[in-house]
Structure formats: C-alpha cells, structure tokens
Amino acid sequence: MPIAGIKYEKNVRGVATHVRIDLKRYGNNEILEDFLDGMEAESLRGGETITLDELIQKQNKKRHIK
C-alpha cells in the first residue's frame, strides 16, 4: 500500500535502496527529525573529539574573551 509523500526507489534487482520523503508534507515531523539527527550522529562516530574545557577555551579565544 503506497503512502502519500513516501516513495521507495529500487535497484535493477527490485531491491529497495532509497526512500524519498516529501519534506513539504513531513518536514516538521519530530520522529523524522529524530531519525535524521541519529543518522548524523552515527556518521560522526569515531571522529575527533575534544573535552568541554578545550571547547570553552577555543570559543573564548575565538571571541577574544580572557
């Protein structure tokens, strides 16, 4: 059963590989926002990290705060 505003794209073998979501229809959906936030967080896994103190020092230096 098709869902309005949601389209599944399939490869030549008929396997669903992509989902298109109409953001005009679902863009303000909290569940979708949580999903996308989780995907972004997952993409950053294993990346560079800094301590809170290092962040504060960098921001203070950037803003010329002593």
DSSP file (Angstrom, degrees, kcal/mol; ACC not computed):
  #  RESIDUE AA STRUCTURE BP1 BP2  ACC     N-H-->O    O-->H-N    N-H-->O    O-->H-N    TCO  KAPPA ALPHA  PHI   PSI    X-CA   Y-CA   Z-CA
    1    1 A M              0   0    0      0, 0.0     2,-0.0     0, 0.0     0, 0.0   0.000 360.0 360.0 360.0 119.0    0.0    0.0    0.0
    2    2 A P        -     0   0    0      0, 0.0     2,-0.5     0, 0.0     5,-0.1  -0.340 360.0-141.4 -68.4 148.6    1.6    3.3   -1.1
    3    3 A I    >   -     0   0    0      3,-0.5     3,-2.1    -2,-0.0     2,-0.0  -0.954  26.4-110.8-111.5 127.3    2.0    6.1    1.4
    4    4 A A  T 3  S+     0   0    0     -2,-0.5     3,-0.1     1,-0.3    18,-0.1  -0.329 102.8  14.1 -58.2 129.9    1.4    9.6    0.1
    5    5 A G  T 3  S+     0   0    0      1,-0.2    17,-2.9    16,-0.1     2,-0.5   0.442 107.6  97.2  85.6  -0.1    4.7   11.6    0.1
    6    6 A I  E <   +A   21   0A   0     -3,-2.1    -3,-0.5    15,-0.2     2,-0.4  -0.988  47.9 178.7-123.8 124.1    6.9    8.5    0.5
    7    7 A K  E     -A   20   0A   0     13,-2.5    13,-3.5    -2,-0.5     2,-0.5  -0.990  16.6-148.8-128.0 133.9    8.5    6.8   -2.5
    8    8 A Y  E     -A   19   0A   0     -2,-0.4     2,-0.4    11,-0.2    11,-0.2  -0.862  10.6-151.8-100.0 131.0   10.8    3.8   -2.5
    9    9 A E  E     -A   18   0A   0      9,-2.7     8,-3.0    -2,-0.5     9,-1.6  -0.874  13.1-160.5-103.4 135.5   13.4    3.5   -5.2
   10   10 A K  E     -A   16   0A   0     -2,-0.4     6,-0.2     6,-0.3     2,-0.0  -0.828  12.6-126.3-116.2 152.3   14.6    0.1   -6.2
   11   11 A N    >   -     0   0    0      4,-2.3     3,-2.2    -2,-0.3    -1,-0.1  -0.191  48.8 -81.7 -82.3-176.0   17.7   -1.1   -8.0
   12   12 A V  T 3  S+     0   0    0      1,-0.3    -1,-0.1     2,-0.1    -2,-0.0   0.724 131.5  56.8 -63.4 -20.4   17.6   -3.3  -11.1
   13   13 A R  T 3  S-     0   0    0      2,-0.1    -1,-0.3     0, 0.0     3,-0.1   0.477 119.3-109.7 -87.5  -2.6   17.0   -6.4   -9.0
   14   14 A G  S <  S+     0   0    0     -3,-2.2     2,-0.5     1,-0.3    -2,-0.1   0.608  71.6 141.6  85.5  12.2   13.9   -4.8   -7.4
   15   15 A V        -     0   0    0      1,-0.0    -4,-2.3     2,-0.0    -1,-0.3  -0.763  57.7-116.7 -90.3 128.7   15.5   -4.3   -4.0
   16   16 A A  E     +A   10   0A   0     -2,-0.5    -6,-0.3    -6,-0.2     3,-0.1  -0.464  44.7 160.9 -64.7 126.8   14.6   -1.1   -2.3
   17   17 A T  E     +     0   0A   0     -8,-3.0     2,-0.3     1,-0.3    -7,-0.2   0.585  57.8  29.9-121.6 -21.2   17.7    1.0   -1.9
   18   18 A H  E     -A    9   0A   0     -9,-1.6    -9,-2.7     2,-0.0     2,-0.4  -0.968  57.7-151.3-141.3 154.3   16.4    4.6   -1.3
   19   19 A V  E     -A    8   0A   0     -2,-0.3     2,-0.5   -11,-0.2   -11,-0.2  -0.997   9.5-155.0-126.9 129.2   13.5    6.3    0.3
   20   20 A R  E     -A    7   0A   0    -13,-3.5   -13,-2.5    -2,-0.4     2,-0.5  -0.907  11.2-166.4-103.2 128.4   12.2    9.7   -0.9
   21   21 A I  E     -A    6   0A   0     -2,-0.5     2,-0.9   -15,-0.2   -15,-0.2  -0.965  23.0-127.6-119.1 125.1   10.3   11.7    1.7
   22   22 A D    >>  -     0   0    0    -17,-2.9     4,-2.8    -2,-0.5     3,-0.5  -0.591  21.1-166.8 -71.0 106.4    8.3   14.8    0.7
   23   23 A L  H 3> S+     0   0    0     -2,-0.9     4,-2.0     1,-0.2     5,-0.2   0.734  84.2  62.9 -72.8 -22.0    9.6   17.3    3.2
   24   24 A K  H 34 S+     0   0    0      2,-0.2    -1,-0.2     1,-0.2     4,-0.1   0.864 115.6  33.3 -65.6 -33.1    6.8   19.7    2.4
   25   25 A R  H <4 S+     0   0    0     -3,-0.5    -2,-0.2   -20,-0.1    -1,-0.2   0.873 138.7  17.9 -88.0 -41.4    4.5   17.1    3.8
   26   26 A Y  H >< S+     0   0    0     -4,-2.8     3,-1.8   -21,-0.1    -3,-0.2   0.316  88.8 107.3-116.6   6.4    6.7   15.5    6.5
   27   27 A G  T 3< S+     0   0    0     -4,-2.0    -3,-0.1     1,-0.3    -1,-0.1   0.747  81.9  49.7 -62.5 -26.2    9.4   18.1    7.2
   28   28 A N  T 3  S+     0   0    0     -5,-0.2     2,-0.6    -3,-0.1    -1,-0.3   0.097  81.1 126.1 -98.9  22.8    8.0   19.2   10.5
   29   29 A N    <>  -     0   0    0     -3,-1.8     4,-2.4     1,-0.2     5,-0.2  -0.721  51.8-153.0 -87.0 120.5    7.7   15.6   11.8
   30   30 A E  H  > S+     0   0    0     -2,-0.6     4,-2.4     1,-0.2     5,-0.2   0.855  95.2  53.2 -63.0 -36.8    9.5   15.1   15.1
   31   31 A I  H  > S+     0   0    0      2,-0.2     4,-2.3     1,-0.2    -1,-0.2   0.912 110.1  48.1 -65.6 -41.9   10.1   11.4   14.5
   32   32 A L  H  > S+     0   0    0      2,-0.2     4,-2.7     1,-0.2    -2,-0.2   0.916 111.2  50.9 -63.7 -43.2   11.7   12.2   11.1
   33   33 A E  H  X S+     0   0    0     -4,-2.4     4,-2.5     1,-0.2    -2,-0.2   0.911 110.4  49.2 -60.7 -42.6   13.9   14.9   12.8
   34   34 A D  H  X S+     0   0    0     -4,-2.4     4,-2.3     2,-0.2    -1,-0.2   0.907 111.0  50.4 -62.7 -41.8   15.0   12.4   15.5
   35   35 A F  H  X S+     0   0    0     -4,-2.3     4,-2.1     2,-0.2    -2,-0.2   0.938 112.4  45.8 -61.0 -47.8   15.9    9.8   12.8
   36   36 A L  H  X S+     0   0    0     -4,-2.7     4,-2.3     1,-0.2    -2,-0.2   0.879 111.3  52.6 -65.8 -37.7   17.9   12.3   10.8
   37   37 A D  H  X S+     0   0    0     -4,-2.5     4,-2.5    -5,-0.2    -1,-0.2   0.913 109.7  49.7 -61.4 -42.2   19.7   13.5   14.0
   38   38 A G  H  X S+     0   0    0     -4,-2.3     4,-2.4     2,-0.2    -2,-0.2   0.889 109.3  51.1 -63.7 -39.6   20.6    9.9   14.8
   39   39 A M  H  X S+     0   0    0     -4,-2.1     4,-1.9     2,-0.2    -1,-0.2   0.902 111.2  48.3 -64.2 -41.2   21.9    9.4   11.3
   40   40 A E  H  X S+     0   0    0     -4,-2.3     4,-1.0     2,-0.2    -2,-0.2   0.927 111.8  49.0 -65.1 -44.1   24.1   12.5   11.6
   41   41 A A  H >< S+     0   0    0     -4,-2.5     3,-0.7     1,-0.2     4,-0.5   0.910 110.3  51.4 -61.5 -42.1   25.4   11.4   15.0
   42   42 A E  H >< S+     0   0    0     -4,-2.4     3,-1.1     1,-0.2    -1,-0.2   0.871 104.9  56.6 -63.0 -37.0   26.2    8.0   13.6
   43   43 A S  H 3< S+     0   0    0     -4,-1.9    -1,-0.2     1,-0.2    -2,-0.2   0.752 106.7  50.8 -67.7 -22.0   28.1    9.5   10.7
   44   44 A L  T X< S+     0   0    0     -4,-1.0     3,-2.2    -3,-0.7    -1,-0.2   0.502  80.6 125.7 -92.2  -5.1   30.3   11.3   13.2
   45   45 A R  T <  S+     0   0    0     -3,-1.1     3,-0.1    -4,-0.5    -3,-0.0  -0.274  77.5  17.1 -57.1 135.2   31.1    8.2   15.3
   46   46 A G  T 3  S+     0   0    0      1,-0.2    -1,-0.3     2,-0.0     3,-0.1   0.447  99.6 128.9  82.4  -0.3   34.8    7.7   15.7
   47   47 A G  S <  S-     0   0    0     -3,-2.2    -1,-0.2     1,-0.2     2,-0.1  -0.114  70.8 -61.8 -78.2-178.7   35.6   11.3   14.7
   48   48 A E        -     0   0    0     -3,-0.1     2,-0.3     1,-0.0    -1,-0.2  -0.382  55.5-168.9 -65.8 138.2   37.7   13.8   16.5
   49   49 A T        -     0   0    0     -3,-0.1     2,-0.3    -2,-0.1    -1,-0.0  -0.922   7.4-167.6-126.4 155.1   36.6   14.7   20.0
   50   50 A I        -     0   0    0     -2,-0.3     2,-0.1     3,-0.0     0, 0.0  -0.945  28.1-104.2-135.3 159.4   37.6   17.4   22.4
   51   51 A T     >  -     0   0    0     -2,-0.3     4,-2.1     1,-0.1     5,-0.1  -0.354  32.6-110.9 -77.1 163.9   36.9   18.0   26.1
   52   52 A L  H  > S+     0   0    0      1,-0.2     4,-2.7     2,-0.2     5,-0.2   0.895 120.1  54.5 -61.0 -40.4   34.4   20.6   27.3
   53   53 A D  H  > S+     0   0    0      1,-0.2     4,-2.5     2,-0.2    -1,-0.2   0.904 107.2  50.0 -61.4 -41.2   37.3   22.6   28.7
   54   54 A E  H  > S+     0   0    0      2,-0.2     4,-2.5     1,-0.2    -1,-0.2   0.906 110.9  50.0 -63.3 -41.1   39.0   22.6   25.3
   55   55 A L  H  X S+     0   0    0     -4,-2.1     4,-2.7     2,-0.2     5,-0.2   0.933 110.7  48.7 -62.3 -46.6   35.8   23.7   23.6
   56   56 A I  H  X S+     0   0    0     -4,-2.7     4,-2.7     1,-0.2     5,-0.2   0.919 111.8  49.7 -60.4 -44.2   35.4   26.6   26.1
   57   57 A Q  H  X S+     0   0    0     -4,-2.5     4,-2.4     2,-0.2    -1,-0.2   0.920 111.9  48.0 -61.6 -44.0   39.0   27.7   25.6
   58   58 A K  H  X S+     0   0    0     -4,-2.5     4,-2.4     2,-0.2    -2,-0.2   0.914 113.7  46.9 -63.2 -43.0   38.6   27.6   21.8
   59   59 A Q  H  X S+     0   0    0     -4,-2.7     4,-1.9     2,-0.2    -2,-0.2   0.898 112.3  49.7 -68.0 -39.8   35.4   29.6   21.9
   60   60 A N  H  <>S+     0   0    0     -4,-2.7     5,-3.5    -5,-0.2     4,-0.3   0.910 112.4  47.9 -63.4 -41.6   36.8   32.1   24.4
   61   61 A K  H ><5S+     0   0    0     -4,-2.4     3,-1.0     3,-0.2    -2,-0.2   0.913 110.8  51.5 -64.9 -41.9   39.9   32.6   22.2
   62   62 A K  H 3<5S+     0   0    0     -4,-2.4    -1,-0.2     1,-0.3    -2,-0.2   0.850 115.9  40.9 -62.5 -35.0   37.6   33.0   19.1
   63   63 A R  T 3<5S-     0   0    0     -4,-1.9    -1,-0.3    -5,-0.1    -2,-0.2   0.335 113.7-116.9 -96.3   5.5   35.6   35.7   20.9
   64   64 A H  T < 5 +     0   0    0     -3,-1.0     2,-0.4    -4,-0.3    -3,-0.2   0.889  63.0 150.8  58.3  43.3   38.6   37.3   22.5
   65   65 A I      <       0   0    0     -5,-3.5    -1,-0.2    -6,-0.1    -2,-0.1  -0.883 360.0 360.0-104.8 135.7   37.4   36.5   26.0
   66   66 A K              0   0    0     -2,-0.4    -1,-0.1    -5,-0.0    -5,-0.1   0.458 360.0 360.0 -91.5 360.0   40.0   36.0   28.7
